[in-house]
Each structure stands twice: as structure tokens, then as C-alpha cells.
Amino acid sequence: MSEIELKNHLAGLAIREFLSQVGEGGPSDFFKVYRKVKEKASYAAARRYFWILKKLGLIEPTRREIGQSHTIAKQLYRIVPGKENDSRWSAPQVALYPATRLGRSRYGK
């Protein structure tokens, strides 16, 4: 894979930018690139964002590929055609769970 630079620190927009550049990729591929932009990023968060984006219908699985360990297949994803400019990319977690926008106040504290 060629060197990819992400300009955006927001995970949803960074994933969109990443998938636009590579065509298809998985959470581990994205995480390797995203960690250079945001040092405190975690692989678990990257996986969660891919799950959220899939649930929202913004990305779709394409194929499975054998990973570096040669034992576990990794799932690759691509942007669903026509969803490249969907407004939900900027805040996918809020789009899936609107109450998260309320922060602590959603608990009545």
C-alpha cells in the first residue's frame, strides 16, 4: 500500500478519506494510518467506527483476505456508492445513537 496521509482527525471523515484513497480496506489498515494523525487512537475504536458505519449503510463488506498471521481472515470494506457525501460521516456515532449528543445530561446529572 502506498503512503496515505489523512487530513482529518474526526474518525468518520478520516475513514471516508482513507477508503476513498485505497478503494477497499479494513479497520487494521485504517488504524495503521490513523495512528500517525491521532496518537491516542485505539484499534478497538477503529473497529467500532467500522461497525457503526456498516450499521448506518455507509460502508459495505467486499471480501475477506488472509491477514499477516495467515490464520485469521480480515474483512475489507468499501464506501457504498452514492454515500460518499452523506452528512452522517462527520458524526456517525451520533447518527446511530442520537442521545450521545447530550453527553452527561442524558443521565439527568
Biotite code that builds the C-alpha atoms (Angstrom):
import biotite.structure as struc

atoms = struc.array([
    struc.Atom([0.000, 0.000, 0.000], chain_id="A", res_id=1, res_name="MET", atom_name="CA", element="C"),
    struc.Atom([1.306, 3.424, -0.877], chain_id="A", res_id=2, res_name="SER", atom_name="CA", element="C"),
    struc.Atom([1.805, 6.084, 1.775], chain_id="A", res_id=3, res_name="GLU", atom_name="CA", element="C"),
    struc.Atom([-1.526, 7.635, 2.704], chain_id="A", res_id=4, res_name="ILE", atom_name="CA", element="C"),
    struc.Atom([-1.971, 10.853, 4.619], chain_id="A", res_id=5, res_name="GLU", atom_name="CA", element="C"),
    struc.Atom([-5.164, 11.694, 6.408], chain_id="A", res_id=6, res_name="LEU", atom_name="CA", element="C"),
    struc.Atom([-6.019, 15.351, 6.815], chain_id="A", res_id=7, res_name="LYS", atom_name="CA", element="C"),
    struc.Atom([-8.928, 14.866, 9.179], chain_id="A", res_id=8, res_name="ASN", atom_name="CA", element="C"),
    struc.Atom([-8.831, 13.975, 12.858], chain_id="A", res_id=9, res_name="HIS", atom_name="CA", element="C"),
    struc.Atom([-12.540, 13.065, 13.023], chain_id="A", res_id=10, res_name="LEU", atom_name="CA", element="C"),
    struc.Atom([-12.696, 9.284, 12.733], chain_id="A", res_id=11, res_name="ALA", atom_name="CA", element="C"),
    struc.Atom([-15.725, 9.083, 10.423], chain_id="A", res_id=12, res_name="GLY", atom_name="CA", element="C"),
    struc.Atom([-14.335, 11.587, 7.936], chain_id="A", res_id=13, res_name="LEU", atom_name="CA", element="C"),
    struc.Atom([-10.871, 10.028, 8.176], chain_id="A", res_id=14, res_name="ALA", atom_name="CA", element="C"),
    struc.Atom([-12.312, 6.591, 7.337], chain_id="A", res_id=15, res_name="ILE", atom_name="CA", element="C"),
    struc.Atom([-14.163, 8.079, 4.362], chain_id="A", res_id=16, res_name="ARG", atom_name="CA", element="C"),
    struc.Atom([-10.960, 9.752, 3.173], chain_id="A", res_id=17, res_name="GLU", atom_name="CA", element="C"),
    struc.Atom([-8.977, 6.528, 3.697], chain_id="A", res_id=18, res_name="PHE", atom_name="CA", element="C"),
    struc.Atom([-11.469, 4.339, 1.810], chain_id="A", res_id=19, res_name="LEU", atom_name="CA", element="C"),
    struc.Atom([-11.707, 6.924, -0.988], chain_id="A", res_id=20, res_name="SER", atom_name="CA", element="C"),
    struc.Atom([-7.950, 6.702, -1.455], chain_id="A", res_id=21, res_name="GLN", atom_name="CA", element="C"),
    struc.Atom([-7.474, 2.925, -1.193], chain_id="A", res_id=22, res_name="VAL", atom_name="CA", element="C"),
    struc.Atom([-10.799, 1.711, -2.613], chain_id="A", res_id=23, res_name="GLY", atom_name="CA", element="C"),
    struc.Atom([-11.218, -1.003, -0.001], chain_id="A", res_id=24, res_name="GLU", atom_name="CA", element="C"),
    struc.Atom([-9.632, -1.595, 3.363], chain_id="A", res_id=25, res_name="GLY", atom_name="CA", element="C"),
    struc.Atom([-10.224, -2.845, 6.857], chain_id="A", res_id=26, res_name="GLY", atom_name="CA", element="C"),
    struc.Atom([-10.033, -1.479, 10.389], chain_id="A", res_id=27, res_name="PRO", atom_name="CA", element="C"),
    struc.Atom([-6.424, -2.623, 10.882], chain_id="A", res_id=28, res_name="SER", atom_name="CA", element="C"),
    struc.Atom([-5.286, -0.937, 7.648], chain_id="A", res_id=29, res_name="ASP", atom_name="CA", element="C"),
    struc.Atom([-7.060, 2.261, 8.644], chain_id="A", res_id=30, res_name="PHE", atom_name="CA", element="C"),
    struc.Atom([-5.696, 2.149, 12.197], chain_id="A", res_id=31, res_name="PHE", atom_name="CA", element="C"),
    struc.Atom([-2.080, 1.978, 11.000], chain_id="A", res_id=32, res_name="LYS", atom_name="CA", element="C"),
    struc.Atom([-2.591, 5.201, 9.049], chain_id="A", res_id=33, res_name="VAL", atom_name="CA", element="C"),
    struc.Atom([-4.865, 6.967, 11.553], chain_id="A", res_id=34, res_name="TYR", atom_name="CA", element="C"),
    struc.Atom([-2.459, 6.431, 14.450], chain_id="A", res_id=35, res_name="ARG", atom_name="CA", element="C"),
    struc.Atom([0.017, 8.734, 12.678], chain_id="A", res_id=36, res_name="LYS", atom_name="CA", element="C"),
    struc.Atom([-2.594, 11.514, 12.737], chain_id="A", res_id=37, res_name="VAL", atom_name="CA", element="C"),
    struc.Atom([-4.054, 10.821, 16.167], chain_id="A", res_id=38, res_name="LYS", atom_name="CA", element="C"),
    struc.Atom([-1.573, 9.153, 18.508], chain_id="A", res_id=39, res_name="GLU", atom_name="CA", element="C"),
    struc.Atom([-4.114, 8.210, 21.180], chain_id="A", res_id=40, res_name="LYS", atom_name="CA", element="C"),
    struc.Atom([-6.312, 6.312, 18.737], chain_id="A", res_id=41, res_name="ALA", atom_name="CA", element="C"),
    struc.Atom([-7.107, 2.716, 19.623], chain_id="A", res_id=42, res_name="SER", atom_name="CA", element="C"),
    struc.Atom([-7.688, -0.274, 17.392], chain_id="A", res_id=43, res_name="TYR", atom_name="CA", element="C"),
    struc.Atom([-10.885, -1.061, 19.323], chain_id="A", res_id=44, res_name="ALA", atom_name="CA", element="C"),
    struc.Atom([-12.250, 2.396, 18.473], chain_id="A", res_id=45, res_name="ALA", atom_name="CA", element="C"),
    struc.Atom([-11.352, 1.918, 14.794], chain_id="A", res_id=46, res_name="ALA", atom_name="CA", element="C"),
    struc.Atom([-13.223, -1.404, 14.744], chain_id="A", res_id=47, res_name="ARG", atom_name="CA", element="C"),
    struc.Atom([-16.207, 0.202, 16.452], chain_id="A", res_id=48, res_name="ARG", atom_name="CA", element="C"),
    struc.Atom([-16.347, 3.013, 13.888], chain_id="A", res_id=49, res_name="TYR", atom_name="CA", element="C"),
    struc.Atom([-16.289, 0.493, 11.033], chain_id="A", res_id=50, res_name="PHE", atom_name="CA", element="C"),
    struc.Atom([-19.151, -1.377, 12.745], chain_id="A", res_id=51, res_name="TRP", atom_name="CA", element="C"),
    struc.Atom([-21.149, 1.864, 13.158], chain_id="A", res_id=52, res_name="ILE", atom_name="CA", element="C"),
    struc.Atom([-20.553, 2.911, 9.531], chain_id="A", res_id=53, res_name="LEU", atom_name="CA", element="C"),
    struc.Atom([-21.638, -0.536, 8.327], chain_id="A", res_id=54, res_name="LYS", atom_name="CA", element="C"),
    struc.Atom([-24.764, -0.347, 10.513], chain_id="A", res_id=55, res_name="LYS", atom_name="CA", element="C"),
    struc.Atom([-25.575, 3.083, 9.014], chain_id="A", res_id=56, res_name="LEU", atom_name="CA", element="C"),
    struc.Atom([-25.166, 1.695, 5.487], chain_id="A", res_id=57, res_name="GLY", atom_name="CA", element="C"),
    struc.Atom([-22.261, 4.000, 4.607], chain_id="A", res_id=58, res_name="LEU", atom_name="CA", element="C"),
    struc.Atom([-19.791, 1.156, 4.039], chain_id="A", res_id=59, res_name="ILE", atom_name="CA", element="C"),
    struc.Atom([-20.248, -2.425, 2.913], chain_id="A", res_id=60, res_name="GLU", atom_name="CA", element="C"),
    struc.Atom([-18.126, -5.565, 3.153], chain_id="A", res_id=61, res_name="PRO", atom_name="CA", element="C"),
    struc.Atom([-16.381, -6.507, -0.079], chain_id="A", res_id=62, res_name="THR", atom_name="CA", element="C"),
    struc.Atom([-14.197, -9.543, 0.530], chain_id="A", res_id=63, res_name="ARG", atom_name="CA", element="C"),
    struc.Atom([-12.157, -11.386, 3.125], chain_id="A", res_id=64, res_name="ARG", atom_name="CA", element="C"),
    struc.Atom([-8.395, -11.512, 2.898], chain_id="A", res_id=65, res_name="GLU", atom_name="CA", element="C"),
    struc.Atom([-5.865, -13.606, 4.793], chain_id="A", res_id=66, res_name="ILE", atom_name="CA", element="C"),
    struc.Atom([-4.080, -11.399, 7.327], chain_id="A", res_id=67, res_name="GLY", atom_name="CA", element="C"),
    struc.Atom([-0.401, -11.299, 8.233], chain_id="A", res_id=68, res_name="GLN", atom_name="CA", element="C"),
    struc.Atom([-0.804, -14.107, 10.775], chain_id="A", res_id=69, res_name="SER", atom_name="CA", element="C"),
    struc.Atom([-2.074, -16.379, 7.952], chain_id="A", res_id=70, res_name="HIS", atom_name="CA", element="C"),
    struc.Atom([-4.712, -17.778, 10.309], chain_id="A", res_id=71, res_name="THR", atom_name="CA", element="C"),
    struc.Atom([-7.355, -15.077, 10.630], chain_id="A", res_id=72, res_name="ILE", atom_name="CA", element="C"),
    struc.Atom([-9.131, -13.642, 7.616], chain_id="A", res_id=73, res_name="ALA", atom_name="CA", element="C"),
    struc.Atom([-9.719, -9.899, 7.727], chain_id="A", res_id=74, res_name="LYS", atom_name="CA", element="C"),
    struc.Atom([-12.842, -8.269, 6.324], chain_id="A", res_id=75, res_name="GLN", atom_name="CA", element="C"),
    struc.Atom([-12.372, -5.472, 3.807], chain_id="A", res_id=76, res_name="LEU", atom_name="CA", element="C"),
    struc.Atom([-14.910, -2.694, 3.235], chain_id="A", res_id=77, res_name="TYR", atom_name="CA", element="C"),
    struc.Atom([-15.685, -0.028, 0.659], chain_id="A", res_id=78, res_name="ARG", atom_name="CA", element="C"),
    struc.Atom([-17.863, 3.063, 0.611], chain_id="A", res_id=79, res_name="ILE", atom_name="CA", element="C"),
    struc.Atom([-21.390, 2.328, -0.601], chain_id="A", res_id=80, res_name="VAL", atom_name="CA", element="C"),
    struc.Atom([-21.736, 4.032, -3.992], chain_id="A", res_id=81, res_name="PRO", atom_name="CA", element="C"),
    struc.Atom([-23.697, 7.264, -3.649], chain_id="A", res_id=82, res_name="GLY", atom_name="CA", element="C"),
    struc.Atom([-22.981, 7.618, 0.095], chain_id="A", res_id=83, res_name="LYS", atom_name="CA", element="C"),
    struc.Atom([-19.667, 9.469, -0.280], chain_id="A", res_id=84, res_name="GLU", atom_name="CA", element="C"),
    struc.Atom([-21.169, 12.845, 0.675], chain_id="A", res_id=85, res_name="ASN", atom_name="CA", element="C"),
    struc.Atom([-23.677, 11.679, 3.289], chain_id="A", res_id=86, res_name="ASP", atom_name="CA", element="C"),
    struc.Atom([-23.804, 14.064, 6.258], chain_id="A", res_id=87, res_name="SER", atom_name="CA", element="C"),
    struc.Atom([-23.549, 11.181, 8.752], chain_id="A", res_id=88, res_name="ARG", atom_name="CA", element="C"),
    struc.Atom([-19.816, 10.743, 8.020], chain_id="A", res_id=89, res_name="TRP", atom_name="CA", element="C"),
    struc.Atom([-18.968, 13.698, 10.272], chain_id="A", res_id=90, res_name="SER", atom_name="CA", element="C"),
    struc.Atom([-20.632, 12.187, 13.371], chain_id="A", res_id=91, res_name="ALA", atom_name="CA", element="C"),
    struc.Atom([-21.552, 8.539, 12.749], chain_id="A", res_id=92, res_name="PRO", atom_name="CA", element="C"),
    struc.Atom([-21.898, 7.645, 16.417], chain_id="A", res_id=93, res_name="GLN", atom_name="CA", element="C"),
    struc.Atom([-24.389, 10.473, 16.959], chain_id="A", res_id=94, res_name="VAL", atom_name="CA", element="C"),
    struc.Atom([-26.270, 9.424, 13.811], chain_id="A", res_id=95, res_name="ALA", atom_name="CA", element="C"),
    struc.Atom([-26.646, 5.890, 15.180], chain_id="A", res_id=96, res_name="LEU", atom_name="CA", element="C"),
    struc.Atom([-27.184, 6.899, 18.826], chain_id="A", res_id=97, res_name="TYR", atom_name="CA", element="C"),
    struc.Atom([-28.665, 10.442, 18.936], chain_id="A", res_id=98, res_name="PRO", atom_name="CA", element="C"),
    struc.Atom([-28.634, 10.538, 22.762], chain_id="A", res_id=99, res_name="ALA", atom_name="CA", element="C"),
    struc.Atom([-24.818, 10.612, 22.733], chain_id="A", res_id=100, res_name="THR", atom_name="CA", element="C"),
    struc.Atom([-25.013, 14.262, 21.652], chain_id="A", res_id=101, res_name="ARG", atom_name="CA", element="C"),
    struc.Atom([-26.498, 15.084, 25.056], chain_id="A", res_id=102, res_name="LEU", atom_name="CA", element="C"),
    struc.Atom([-23.371, 13.951, 26.916], chain_id="A", res_id=103, res_name="GLY", atom_name="CA", element="C"),
    struc.Atom([-23.733, 13.627, 30.686], chain_id="A", res_id=104, res_name="ARG", atom_name="CA", element="C"),
    struc.Atom([-27.083, 15.416, 30.708], chain_id="A", res_id=105, res_name="SER", atom_name="CA", element="C"),
    struc.Atom([-28.728, 12.324, 29.212], chain_id="A", res_id=106, res_name="ARG", atom_name="CA", element="C"),
    struc.Atom([-28.298, 10.707, 32.631], chain_id="A", res_id=107, res_name="TYR", atom_name="CA", element="C"),
    struc.Atom([-30.010, 13.575, 34.455], chain_id="A", res_id=108, res_name="GLY", atom_name="CA", element="C"),
    struc.Atom([-26.881, 14.776, 36.244], chain_id="A", res_id=109, res_name="LYS", atom_name="CA", element="C"),
])
